[in-house]
Amino acid sequence: MTGKLINNNTAFENSITKLFKIDLPIVQAGMIWASGWKLASAVSNAGGLGLIGAGSMYPEILEEHLIKCKAATSKPFGVNLPLLYPDIDKHIALIIKHQVPIVFTSAGNPKTWTSILKQAGITVVHVVSSSKFALKSQDAGVDALVAEGFEAGGHNGREETTTMCLIPNVKEAIEIPLIAAGGIGSGRSMLAAMVLGADAVQIGSRYICTPEASSHLAFKEAIIHTQEGDTELSLKQLTPVRLIKNEFYQQVKQAEEACADKESLKNILGKGRAKLGMFEGNLVDGELEVGQVGAMIKDIIPAGELTQQIWQEFVNLGYKLFP
């Protein structure tokens, strides 16, 4: 871990904070149905990097969130952009039009859009689940990487490598800055990730349980009541996703145990399942995506307060490690 505390321990300086022009090496993940302009601007205003989750937005909705986020914060923010999104060319055009400074890409080949984004002066970060894809992304010209471990919520890698193993492996393989993700929701886990070699952390599930997250209150409360073992990586034949074990999950589980093929699983999944669960609050039939860290989340607190709480715990535990 490299970097130094500055401004009476209220900020940190290393490769990531310099790259993003932020005070704290904390990134709020761009989650579908949770990460709108309210959450992103709150985290950015608190010194971290807030991300708008574009994966659940039509182009006109994304533009609305970009305009409102720019009005709500004068600090850097970014957009998380799944590369498999159907209207990605429209999203790219809007991101360039509104001069978004930072884009996190995921779920696709970074070679496709990285050069175009960088030509527009945009810093590009790609999300990976293995050292192999980390090297390919570095070769594609991205400025930094997120290495996301098996513990993470939402869509995940098939490798099932835990964060504790993934971060040091990726750090050894690459030369660009590294952000750790998966199972991180506190200053204590942030410190552990950075000791393992990360330059910053990306936190998703913990930020769902904030008033600014656009996800449904019923979903937030479901997360608060999860216990160890209440989530599982599922739908591996399609796109692996970590789900709370509700009735929809049980339906998928039974189909998988019966050796259902991809087409059958697609029919069970249907359309709009994630929106139904996480945005509309249907805890029975909806897809409820959250990481294993959900078992440690016990309250709903404002995003800015949460960011500072994580940071202060990190500083208090790790002060002896810094010059």
QUINOR-V36668 format. One record per helix or strand. SS is the DSSP state (~ for helix, > for strand). FROM is the first residue (numbers start at 1). TO is the last residue. If there is no record, write none. Layout:
# QUINOR-V36668
ss=SS from=FROM to=TO
ss=SS from=FROM to=TO
This chain:
# QUINOR-V36668
ss=> from=4 to=6
ss=> from=11 to=13
ss=~ from=15 to=20
ss=> from=26 to=28
ss=~ from=37 to=45
ss=> from=49 to=53
ss=~ from=54 to=56
ss=~ from=59 to=72
ss=> from=77 to=82
ss=~ from=88 to=97
ss=> from=102 to=106
ss=~ from=114 to=119
ss=> from=123 to=128
ss=~ from=131 to=139
ss=> from=144 to=148
ss=> from=154 to=155
ss=~ from=163 to=173
ss=> from=177 to=181
ss=~ from=187 to=195
ss=> from=200 to=203
ss=~ from=205 to=208
ss=~ from=217 to=224
ss=> from=231 to=234
ss=> from=241 to=244
ss=~ from=247 to=257
ss=~ from=262 to=269
ss=~ from=273 to=279
ss=> from=289 to=289
ss=~ from=292 to=296
ss=~ from=303 to=321
